[in-house]
Amino acid sequence: MQINNTVTRAFSVLVLGLAASLALGACADESSGGGDEVSFAVDVQPILMERCGGCHLKEANGAGKLSLGTNAELAYAALVDQTTMNTSCANLKRIDSTNHDPMQSSLFVKIVGTTCGKQMPAGMMPVLLTDVQIEVFRRWIAAGAPNN
């Protein structure tokens, strides 16, 4: 039953992500000033601060040994090309800038809840990301996780 729920959630995220991608492509992206490019500093990092900061803003030893810091530079450095501390995803980096497949990112699979243990956000921030927020992460990773 757990596998069916995971597969159903992954399929829903895929379908809703596709719908969000079409919707975002049809109109200007207000947060990054238009166009298709997702900005880490403008689009991704604010989601991290709002939805993940409650557990991962600590200067050292944030939850899961992930400390995002208080600005985009620190958050980017903590995520991109860093090995995960999650043993169920030990073969993945948090974000691999050389692999543009979001499903090869432990951060992405944690937020969509398909593998790597408990779906995030959890703990103090238990409200899951919206489909549009998940799509922002998907598009950013698919673009090579640029530091922009």
C-alpha positions as a printed Julia matrix, in Angstrom:
148×3 Matrix{Float64}:
  0.0    0.0     0.0
  2.88   2.38    0.81
  4.36   1.8    -2.66
  1.01   2.61   -4.31
  0.76   5.86   -2.33
  4.33   6.79   -3.27
  3.73   6.02   -6.94
  0.44   7.93   -6.89
  2.13  10.96   -5.26
  5.03  10.85   -7.75
  2.6   10.64  -10.68
  0.52  13.5    -9.27
  3.64  15.64   -8.83
  4.68  14.85  -12.41
  1.26  15.73  -13.86
  0.85  18.85  -11.74
  4.44  19.86  -12.47
  3.73  19.59  -16.18
  0.56  21.65  -15.77
  2.44  24.25  -13.7
  5.19  24.34  -16.31
  2.65  25.03  -19.01
  0.97  27.68  -16.89
  4.29  29.33  -16.02
  5.3   29.28  -19.67
  2.03  30.88  -20.73
  2.5   33.95  -18.58
  5.41  35.95  -17.2
  7.05  34.57  -14.09
  6.52  37.43  -11.66
  9.2   36.39   -9.19
 12.1   36.33  -11.66
 11.0   39.14  -13.9
  9.61  37.0   -16.71
 10.98  34.35  -19.01
 11.71  30.71  -18.34
 14.87  31.03  -16.25
 14.53  30.23  -12.57
 16.8   32.27  -10.32
 18.26  30.67   -7.22
 18.45  33.96   -5.32
 15.02  35.26   -6.42
 12.93  32.09   -6.76
 14.52  29.12   -4.93
 16.18  30.61   -1.85
 13.03  32.44   -0.63
 11.14  29.12   -0.69
 13.97  27.52    1.29
 13.86  30.29    3.88
 10.06  30.25    4.2
  9.44  26.52    4.11
 12.71  24.94    5.33
 14.29  27.61    7.52
 12.56  26.56   10.73
 14.8   23.49   10.92
 17.67  24.27    8.55
 18.67  27.87    9.37
 20.98  26.97   12.23
 24.59  28.1    11.77
 25.93  24.6    12.4
 24.29  21.2    12.51
 20.88  22.1    11.19
 18.44  19.24   10.86
 20.01  16.41    8.86
 23.3   18.32    9.12
 21.95  20.76    6.51
 22.42  24.38    7.53
 21.17  26.81    4.89
 22.57  29.95    6.47
 20.88  33.31    6.13
 21.6   34.32    2.55
 21.56  32.9    -0.97
 25.33  32.33   -1.14
 25.37  30.21    2.02
 22.26  28.27    0.99
 23.66  27.57   -2.49
 26.99  26.39   -1.04
 25.19  24.08    1.41
 23.13  22.43   -1.33
 24.92  22.25   -4.65
 27.42  19.45   -5.23
 27.3   18.44   -1.57
 26.88  14.83   -0.49
 23.76  14.05    1.44
 23.88  12.93    5.06
 20.73  10.86    4.5
 21.81   7.21    4.48
 18.8    6.15    2.39
 20.05   8.47   -0.38
 23.79   8.03    0.12
 24.32   7.61   -3.62
 22.91  11.07   -4.39
 24.2   14.59   -3.88
 21.82  17.14   -2.38
 21.87  18.87   -5.79
 24.22  17.6    -8.51
 25.0   20.47  -10.88
 26.29  18.0   -13.49
 23.13  15.86  -13.49
 20.09  17.81  -14.65
 17.62  15.09  -13.64
 15.75  16.35  -10.56
 15.1   12.75   -9.49
 18.88  12.39   -9.02
 18.84  15.12   -6.37
 18.26  14.06   -2.77
 16.69  17.47   -2.06
 14.13  17.06   -4.84
 13.2   13.47   -4.03
 12.77  14.48   -0.39
 10.35  17.29   -1.25
  8.3   15.15   -3.65
  8.35  12.28   -1.15
  9.29   9.45   -3.51
 12.4    8.1    -1.74
 15.06   9.07    0.8
 12.99   8.7     3.92
 10.48  11.18    5.32
  9.0   13.73    2.94
 10.09  17.3     3.57
  9.32  19.77    4.99
  8.68  18.0     8.26
  9.34  18.77   11.89
  8.61  22.41   12.75
  7.53  23.17    9.15
  5.18  20.26    8.36
  3.26  21.92    5.49
  4.39  20.42    2.2
  5.51  22.61   -0.68
  2.89  23.61   -3.22
  3.01  22.11   -6.69
  4.16  25.46   -8.06
  7.02  25.6    -5.52
  8.04  22.03   -6.4
  8.02  23.04  -10.07
 10.41  25.91   -9.3
 12.88  23.41   -7.82
 12.39  21.0   -10.74
 13.04  23.71  -13.33
 16.06  25.08  -11.46
 17.7   21.65  -11.16
 16.85  20.78  -14.78
 18.64  23.99  -15.81
 21.82  22.79  -14.06
 21.21  24.45  -10.67
 22.8   27.78  -11.66
 24.01  30.17   -8.97
 21.98  33.1   -10.28
